[in-house]
Amino acid sequence: MSIEVGSKLQGKVTGITNFGAFVELPEGSTGLVHISEVADNYVKDINDHLKVGDQVEVKVLNVEKDGKIGLSIKKAIDRPERPARPERDSKPYSQRPRHGRTNDNRNSRPENFESKMAKFLKDSEDRLSSLKRHTESKRGGRGARRG
């Protein structure tokens, strides 16, 4: 039986490193389960999940030309399919209905780009001058008291 991508196999953990675990597969070949493929949640220490000698079910992710075999434990577990996402609105953005607008502000115009940019620049300059004043007084720069 040759090892094919997508097949599920039983294997034995033969070695553990800080980046994953080596698993001996049938016919004596060895593959690597990367630490990110051990469990669905974040794995800080692989030793919390696997020990040398453990029997595990793995799914073959890839087989490289040089013989390296990529494996996954988390993808070998059968899970029910998640329900499909609802379809997105296929209309162009400009033709979609606007949400959050009420009748009483329908006549007021939204801010245009230039006014938003002018407001941003003013706020930015205010913050920058305040920051400069604060750092100059700490360093004893221009205008700071010297004692």
C-alpha positions in Angstrom: 0.0 0.0 0.0 1.6 3.3 -1.1 1.1 6.5 0.9 -1.2 8.8 -0.9 -2.2 12.4 -0.1 -5.6 12.4 1.7 -5.4 8.9 3.1 -5.8 8.2 6.8 -3.3 5.9 8.5 -2.4 4.6 11.9 1.1 5.4 13.1 3.3 5.4 16.1 5.1 8.5 17.5 8.8 7.8 17.3 10.2 11.2 18.2 9.2 14.6 19.5 10.8 18.0 18.7 9.9 21.6 19.6 8.3 22.0 16.1 6.4 18.7 15.8 6.4 14.9 16.1 7.8 12.2 13.9 5.3 9.3 13.2 6.3 5.9 11.9 3.8 4.8 9.3 3.1 1.4 7.8 5.8 0.0 5.6 8.4 1.7 7.8 8.2 5.2 6.4 8.3 8.2 8.7 6.4 11.5 8.4 6.2 14.7 10.4 3.2 16.2 12.1 3.9 19.9 12.4 3.0 21.4 15.8 0.2 23.4 14.1 -1.4 20.2 12.9 -1.5 18.4 16.3 -4.8 20.0 17.7 -7.5 22.5 16.8 -6.4 24.9 19.6 -3.0 26.6 20.1 -0.3 24.1 21.1 2.5 25.7 23.2 4.2 22.5 24.3 3.7 19.4 22.1 4.6 17.2 25.1 1.2 18.1 26.6 -0.5 16.3 23.6 1.8 13.5 22.5 4.4 11.1 24.0 6.8 8.8 22.2 5.1 5.5 21.6 1.6 6.9 21.3 -0.6 5.3 18.6 -2.2 8.1 16.5 -4.4 8.4 13.4 -2.9 10.8 10.9 -4.0 12.2 7.5 -1.4 12.5 4.8 -1.2 16.2 3.7 1.6 16.0 1.2 4.4 13.8 -0.1 7.4 15.6 -1.3 9.7 14.5 -4.2 12.5 13.9 -1.7 10.4 11.5 0.3 9.3 13.8 3.1 5.7 13.2 4.3 3.6 15.9 5.9 0.9 14.6 8.3 -1.9 16.0 10.3 -3.6 14.6 13.4 -6.3 17.3 13.6 -7.4 16.8 10.0 -7.7 13.0 10.6 -10.6 13.5 13.0 -14.0 13.3 11.3 -16.1 16.3 12.0 -19.6 17.2 10.8 -19.6 19.7 8.0 -20.3 23.3 9.1 -23.4 24.8 7.5 -22.7 26.9 4.5 -22.4 30.7 5.0 -25.3 32.7 3.7 -24.8 34.2 0.3 -23.4 37.8 0.2 -25.2 40.6 -1.6 -24.1 40.4 -5.2 -25.1 43.9 -6.1 -22.3 46.5 -6.6 -21.5 48.5 -3.5 -23.0 51.7 -4.9 -26.4 50.0 -5.4 -26.7 48.3 -2.0 -29.2 49.7 0.5 -27.6 52.0 3.2 -28.1 50.7 6.7 -28.2 52.9 9.8 -29.8 55.9 8.1 -33.0 57.2 9.5 -35.6 59.4 7.9 -34.7 62.5 10.0 -31.1 62.7 8.8 -31.9 61.9 5.2 -31.5 65.5 4.0 -28.2 66.0 5.9 -25.2 65.4 3.6 -22.5 63.0 4.8 -19.0 64.5 5.3 -17.1 64.6 2.1 -13.5 63.5 1.7 -11.9 66.9 1.9 -13.6 67.9 5.2 -12.7 64.5 6.7 -9.1 65.0 5.5 -8.9 68.6 6.9 -10.3 67.4 10.3 -7.7 64.5 10.3 -4.8 66.8 9.5 -5.9 69.3 12.2 -6.2 66.5 14.8 -2.9 65.1 13.7 -1.0 68.4 14.0 -2.5 69.0 17.4 -1.3 65.6 18.7 2.1 66.1 17.1 2.7 69.5 18.7 1.5 68.2 22.1 3.9 65.3 21.8 6.8 67.5 20.8 6.1 69.9 23.7 6.0 66.9 26.1 9.2 65.3 24.9 11.2 68.6 24.7 10.3 69.3 28.3 11.5 65.9 29.3 14.8 66.3 27.5 15.4 69.9 28.4 15.1 71.2 24.9 14.0 74.6 23.7 11.7 76.5 26.1 12.2 74.1 29.0 13.1 75.4 32.4 16.7 74.9 33.4 17.6 74.8 37.0 
